[in-house]
């Protein structure tokens, strides 16, 4: 009898336990339970501002918690590429660019963004930027900021040297001007340019210099064109210019390092991304905000491909466990409302540039950003379909739109950095780059 009563009690207990578990499973999620979004992003100024202001997003969406992984540019590219290719699922939001987006979309690695709310106003996104983040007419990433490239210079130093800068400078003028304002004894170097190896670091700038010198990465049969006269002219000019008039350790300087140098008054000139214009014009961030001049990116013999086109954008990998919440965040971080939030907190000069027509039509932005029209013209004139004097089988001004370019560009960038540090000659560096690229293209089946 005792055994029978115990069995009845046990059955009743288990039935009750199962009922409690069933009710718990069916109950609404507790208010204390949050969806965590892990965001991989780059360590530049605009992204740091986004991280800071995202606390407002969390306040407005108390069921979402943001976890940030902030990385140096080369490391970010390596980590996100490895994760998305291996289906690792570490991140819910990726900071990627115009190069990766269409390639990853074709591989079905990204969530298409074809159900954005009408209030987002996709039509307000600048057309070149929007098209660069699309594949087969569908958006796969939302632009946080867009950019081309331009020349920054110190108006005070140029005035002292009697230099007048035209709207469209040339590279021979850059060399002449650098020689006149170079004053290392007083901590001022004639010119700052990217030297840190990487397909998106030194090769971002160098590709535009090669383009405007008449060169290209590949001919129409995908044969590498690196060990050719236009490349020799461009790289010879680049190495000579930085060795004579650049800062010490130029081979270690990427975008962030040169931004720090210029903003503290150590560069007479800098050719780089237009996104730096707002940072350099902000007196809270820059010691030369009141001495800053702007012009179009320099050209050599040909105007083709002298200014690049890029967007840092936010995308959702197919492996995200919370794609709806991720889309809610990236739509917020790239919206008109976010741009207004940055303006309210940090001033109009600090808003993310290069993404929305409404920003460039805003009188407040036009007043605060004397560089706005140059930036807009540079973005709209950049043609990824016609990057060089000669025809190319690829798209992209400062990159080649094939998956293999990430490895090729970084390898070539390391070889050119060796020439910059006198570890090898320019001719030898380009021979090595040609040979390594030929081997890679044969291995991947582009050429026999």
JOZI-V92301 format. One record per helix or strand. SS is the DSSP state (helix for helix, strand for strand). FROM is the first residue (numbers start at 1). TO is the last residue. Records with the same first field share a line. If there is no record, write none. Layout:
SS=FROM-TO / FROM-TO
This chain:
helix=2-26 / 45-60 / 73-85 / 98-106 / 118-120 / 122-124 / 127-132 / 155-160 / 171-181 / 184-186 / 202-212 / 229-245 / 250-252 / 255-263 / 276-281 / 289-291 / 323-333 / 336-346 / 348-350 / 357-361 / 363-368 / 372-381 / 405-420 / 426-443
strand=35-42 / 64-71 / 93-97 / 110-110 / 125-125 / 134-135 / 138-139 / 142-147 / 149-154 / 170-170 / 183-183 / 188-189 / 192-192 / 218-218 / 224-224 / 267-267 / 269-273 / 292-296 / 299-299 / 310-315 / 317-317 / 356-356
